[in-house]
Amino acid sequence: MQLAPIIIFAFNRPDSLKNTIQSLLENEEAKNSDLYVFVDGARTNKSGEQDKVNAVQTYTKSIKGFKSVHYNFSDKNKGLGNSIIQGVSQVINKYGKAIVLEDDLVFATNFLYYMNQGLEKYKEEKKVFSICGYSNKVKVPKEYTYDTYFCTRSSSWGWGTWADRWNSVDWELKDWNRYAKMGNAFNQWGGSDCFRMLRSVKEGWGNSWAIRFCFSQFLQNKLSLFPIISKVKNNGFDGDGTNCKKWSRFKYEFDNKGEKNILYPKSITLNLKLYKSAMSYHTILIRIYSRIMYLIHN
């Protein structure tokens, strides 16, 4: 099995990137994986940020332990959305698949095994849109014996996909007149916050690449694979992350065992109990509660 390249998007947090790299290196597969690191440029209106970006670039040049290390340093600030769309497109079309990470994630020791096995297992299963390494804590039915499950809305915290799925996304939302009529259906499919985020991209006050990826998944009626126990934890809730605040409504259990005997569902379908549990994090009531907690903790 040819291992998928690993793509990391970094910015202005050298210590976070070091933690990400160190946890990856604890995965046996790292030494046989090609690593690509994209570092965004500093914002001109942020005092001292250039020094932090320089520190990230310096550390990136020192990374060892992978099959190969490639890096790209942007002269100007592209923003996370544009950086990911451009960077992933560049690498995934060379390899046909990719594992995509950000610089505030920490991984279980079986993360790369799980990701590569999923990408290999489902590469010809067009119903599967992505392999996700992170999972919110879910209530597992007693009769459910698998280590993984399928859900609708992809997670952007440690994930992988294939070139054909990635290239199917309408990044520019060209057919907006048709899309604008799908708000309720999109929210029912992926959560109450979905269409507002999509609209923010179209209207220019948001730039989420992930919501456009999920919208394409919605249009094609495809599913993503998740682990029951998360193989990713997000350390970005320190107030410094681009899209994360100090408090999060998302709760998870982290895989500390590193088992590689992973059981997959026999069919690519939703387990309704697991689906409802996973989607409960995106209900209106939970989001309102989250906004209150954000105000308290930030």
N, C-alpha and C positions, 0 to 999 in steps of 0.2 A: 504493500500500500504506500503510495506517495503521500507524504505528509503535506498538509496545507500550509502555505506561508502564513506567518503571524504578522498582522499589521497593528502597530500601536500609534495612537494619536496623542501627542504631548503638547505642552504649552509652557507654563511658567512655574511648575512645581517639581523641582529636582528630587526632593525626598520622596514624593509620591511615585514618581517614575522609578526610582531605585527599588521601592517596595514591590512594585509591579514586576519588574525584571527579576528580582530575587525569588519571588514566588513562582514565576514561570520556570526558572532554572531548577527548581525542585521537582519539576515534571521530567520524567525520564526522556520524553520525546523531544525536549527542547534542543538537545545537542544535534538532532537530525532535522531541525526545522530552520527554514530561512526566515529571518526577522527583518521587517521594514519599520522604521520609525519616522514619522512625519511630525516635525516641530513647527507650530504656527509662529508667526512673527508677533512682536510686541505691539501693543496698542499705543499710538502716539500720545494719547491724553492720560496715560497712566504712569506717574512718576515711579521710577525704580524698576519698572517691569522689564526693561531691556536687560538689566543685570540678571534677573531671574531666568529669562529666556536664554541668555548666554550660558548660565550654569547648566541648564537642561541640555543645551547643545554640546557643551564640554563633556558632560557625563555620557551622553549618547555615543560620542566618538570612542568612549572607553569600554563599551559593552562587549563582552566576550561570552563564550559558552554555547553559542548557537552554530548551526551549520554555516551560516553566513549572516552578516549584518549590513544592512543598507540604510541610509538615512537621507532625508530631504528636509532642508531648512528653508522656510519661507521668509523672504525679505520683508513682507508686509503682513498685516493681520488679515487673514481670510475669514476667521470665525469658524467655529467647530463644524457647522453644517456643510459649508463649502469645502473645508479641508477633507472631511470624510468622503464626500461624494467624489471629489477629484482623486484623492489618494487610493480609495478602494478600487475605483474604476481602472486606475493605472495598473495595479497589482493583480486584481482578480482576472482581468482579461489576458494576462500572461500565463497564469496558472490554472484557470478554470474554476477555482474555488479559493476561499480565504477565511481565516479566523481574524475577527476585528475586535480590537480592545482600545480602551482609553486608559489614561495614566493614573487613575485613582482606584483601580481594581486590584484585588488580591485573589489568588486562585488556589483551589484544592490541588493536591498532588496528582490527581487523576483527571484534571481538567483537559489537558491536551489529548489524552487518550480518548476521553468521552467525545470531545469535539471531532477528532479525526475519524473515530469509528462511526459517528452519526453522519458525517459528510460522505463517508464511503458507503454506508448502508443505504442511504436514501438519495444518492445522487441521481438515480434514474426514476425515482418516485416523484413525479412532477407535482403531486398533491402537497408535498412538503416544501415550504418556502424558506425555512431557516432552521438552524440548530442553535438553541439558546443555552448558555451555561448557567445563567442566573435563574432562580425561581423564587417567587414569594412563598412564604409558608402556606401550605394548603392542607385542608382536611382530607385525608385519604380514606376512601371507603374500605371497610374491613375486608371485603372480598377482592380488593385490588392488589395484585401481587407483583406488579412491575415496578422498576426503578425509574421509569420515565413516563411521560404522558404528553398528549397533544393538546394544544390550545390555539386560539385564534391570534391574538395580538402578540407580535414578537417583542422580545426584550432587547434593549440596546446595550445591556451590561454584560459584555462578553458573549459574542455570538459568531456564527459563521453561515455562509451561504455559497451558492454557485454562480458562475458568471451569467448563465441564462436567466436566473431569477433576478439577479441584480440589474441586469440590462433591460428588464421588462418594466422598470419603474419610470413613470412619467415625472421626472424631477421638476419640470417647469409647469406642471399642472395645466397643460395646454388645453385640455377639454373641460375647462372650468364650468361652462354653461351646463354641461351634463352632471359634473361632479357636485355642483351646488345644490342639486335636488336630492342628494343622497345623505344629507346630514343625519337624519333620524336612523336610517339603516346602518350607517357607519358607527354611530354611537351604540346602537344595540349590539353590534358585532364585537366592538373592541373596548367599550367603556364610554362614560358620559363626557369625557374631556376630549374625545378624538376629533370631532369635526371643528371645534373651536381652534384647536392647534393647527389643523389643516388650513382653515381659513386665515389664520395669522400669517402663514407662509405666503398665501396668495395676495394678501393685502399689504405685506411688507413689514409687519411688526413682529414677525417671528421667522425663524430660519431652521426649524427642526428637519433634519434629514430623516429621522426615524419615523415621523408621522407620515411622511410621503412613502417610505418603504412599507409601513403598515397599510396604508391606503391601497397600494398596489396589491398587497396580499388580500385585502378585503375584496377588491374588484375581481380577483381571480379565484376567490373562495378557497384559499389554501390555508394550511395549518403549519404550526411550528412545534418542534420537539423541545420539551423541557425536562430537567431532572426533578424528581420528587424532592431531593435534598440539594440545595444550591451548591454549585461548584465554584461560585463567585461570591465575593462580598465586596461591597462598595465602601471604600474609605473616604469618599468625596464629601461626606456630610460634615465638613469642617468650616463651611462658610466661604471657602476659597474656590470651590468648583464652579465651572462655567454654568452648569444647569442644576446644581444641587445646593440646598441650604443645610442648616445645621440640624434640622429635624426632618424625619421622613416617615410617611405613613406605611412604607413598605417594610414588612417584617420577613425574616428568613431564618432557616436553619442551615448552617454551613457544614459541608462534608469534610469531616476531620479524619475519616477512615481511609479514603483513597482506594476503595475497592475497584477492581477493573472487570469484575464479572457483572456486567450491566444487562438487565432484562428489559426488553422493549415490548410494547403492545403488539399483539398479533395483527391488528388492523389499524390503518391510519384514519381513526375516527375520534370524535370527542367523547370522553367520559363525562356525562352531564354533571355529575356531582363534583368532580375535580374542576371542570370548567367554571361552574358557578362559584366555587371557592376562590379560584384564581381571579375571576372578574370582580369579586366583591371589593377589591382594593380600589376600584375605579368608579364606585357608585357616587352619586351626588352627595349623599349624607357624609360619606367618608371624606370626600374632597372638601366639604365645608369645614368639617372638623380639622382637617389638615391645615387649612388656611388660618384658622384660629391658633393652632399650635405653632405655625410658622411665625406669627406675630409675637407669640410669647417667647420663643426661643431664638429669635433673630434680632 
